[in-house]
Amino acid sequence: MAPHTTLAPAQKTLLEALADGRPRTRSDLTEVTGWTRNTVAARLDELIHLDWVVANEEPRGGRGRPPGLFTLNADRAVVFVASFGHTRATWAVTDLLGRTLASRTERLDIGIGPEGAMTKTRDVAKDLFAAAKRPSSALASVVVGLPSPIHTVTRRPIHPWALPGWIGADVGGAFGRVFGVPVWVENDAKLMTIGARIRHFPDVQDLIFIKVSSGIGAGIYSGGVLQRGVLGMAGEIGHLRIAASDKRCACGNVGCVLVHVSTGGIIDALAESGIQVSDLDDIAALANRGDADCTRALRQAGRYLGEIVATLLASLNPEVVALGGTLGSLGDNLLAGMRESLYAHAHPTLTSSLHTVSFGDHEMAAIRGAAHLGLADILSRVPSGTGLDA
Ligand SMILES: [Zn+2]
């Protein structure tokens, strides 16, 4: 069960085709790869022998192979995920298809920096491996999520106004020294986007997921590919300007959508109505009892958000715009405000086929997305052999 086994490129291709966890027949895989049925069958047999693929064959008489279903062996190795938000962190041990074997979520201030986060993670990991009943030797990949853009090439946090103390830190290297396996560092909104797409929209090629919590960030699928951009800034919509706003942002500009569409933005909007709240729990309590001022504040934040999203629609023409994050999934008011604004600002052709939705499972989506990246990272690192090519 060693996670690392020499694989031929053709074997990796089949594993990548099974990486979404959906069972597939030989015919499905013949279609995906363009190979002959015999080639697919031979590669599948090898992968079953190597413990990478599980076959669910229906026994039947007669000649020829039965119409079996094949899935990636999710139990072959585990992925450890550490997903940090600004004020909360979730850790999980998952199988290769992102099913959580053990997890924990706690309040944690991202201001403790990489060293503090590392120390905390080391302690949590011991408990979670014990709870998951998996030896740490089964670990094949670690994925770290951060509420910061991650440089496309160096995989280090960038964005000086977001996470002081983390900028440029070799988070992957530090976690790698502790866990002894390669580490993939990713922006948290992108992790949620990957996980939300796998769960809710596996066949959608063009999708925007927007995380709204302490901050705001988006993940963008265009043509079925997650967009990172040259620096990793694709989807960093927080500092796009709202035309009607002159409110100052910590970045030095005025009118950034972040200062309106975030926990802090809602706290400020409520304060203008004479309501003093201090955190998301207070906002949630007001929203859940239908407080009129809170409803109004969330609707207006949604309208501001829609103004920005209308521009994204014109650039990307997505099929789905999904809201998530602790604020993004708090009732329907933010979503309703966004829709209102979208229909006012975007061309009707762009909104006619658009599906807008909000999700409450963003933390689990981040874990699923991280596990998916972990699997992709494992497959990218499995050394290729020779002589088994299709
Ligand atoms: Zn700003």
Residues whose N, C-alpha, C, O or C-beta is under 5 A from the ligand:
A	BS01	ZN	G238 H239 C249 C251 N253 C256
